[in-house]
């Protein structure tokens, strides 16, 4: 009987402006389920960088939210594991949905670009999959997290759509950026078992196109698990 792959899904909160992009996260879980994979949602137990009002798009002064608590809104009650308890050896692959929380909570790419830093716990976990030769799927802005994590260590081929600023930043970090024309496309770095898709890096992408890209990304990750 074929082994059921177990996939870690790293979330960054709940809400595309300050956490995980909810549509990308849910479509990732749907794709994993349709392909027969088991999955575990994970998130750091730490404060978000800030809280954004998703009606106005503006920061909420004084508001504080927790990344793990917010991610649990997506994972469902009690089903999101504190990242500190997660071990790379327990999983066959890692998939990371996007959302600004990836670039604000997991790292500071949103504010510092190529000069950004990655949370140590996130960096260790992500790097562990590459060190172990396990496949990684990175969606939307998550390839920037990969670029920061691997800077000076590993050069990968990835996509952030066709955003010139983001492309320049990851190139500065020693990564090879490939422009893609739509959310439906994936870029596969076979040597590093990295699969990336731009998703809502295209702000006006149709949900159906985002689904196609994410499903393709997940399928390619699972082929290599």
C-alpha positions, 0 to 999 in steps of 0.5 A: 500500500502506498504511503500517505505523505504528511505535509506541513502547512506553515501559516502566518495568521489570518487575512491577506494584509497582515496574515495568511491569504485565506483563499490561498491557505484554504485552496492549499488544504483542499488540493492536499486533501484531493491528492490524498495527503495528510497535512498539519497546519503550523504557526509560531506562537507570537504576536503579529507585526501589526493588525490591519483593518481589512475594510479600510486597509489601514493599521489598527492603533494598539491592536495586538493579535497572535499568529498561532491564534489567528492561523487557527481560524483557518486550521479550525479549533485546536488543529494548528500546531505551535511551530516550536513543537514541529520537527522536520523529520515528522513531515515529507514536505512543506507548503507555504501559502502567501499573504503579507503575514509571510513577509511581515510576521515570518520575516521582514521582507515587506519592510526591508526587502533583500535586507530583511531578516527571518524569524529564527524558528521559521528559518530553522524549520524552512531550512531543515526541509532543504537540508533534508532534500524534502520538497517545498511548495511556496505560494505568492510572496512565500518564495521571498521567505525562501530566498531570505532563508537560503541567502548565501547558502543555496541558489534556487529558481523561483517565481513571484509573478512578474513584480520587478521590485520583488524580482530584483530583491530575490535576485540580490539574495542570490536567487534566480527569478523567473517571470510568469504571466499568470497565477496558473503557472508554476516554476519547478526547481528540480535540483532543490525540489522547490515548486513556486506559484505566484497566486495573488502576487497578481492582485487581479487574478481570478480565483479559478486561476489561483486554484489552478496554480496552487493545485499544480504546485501541490501536485508537483510537491507531492510527486517529489515527497 
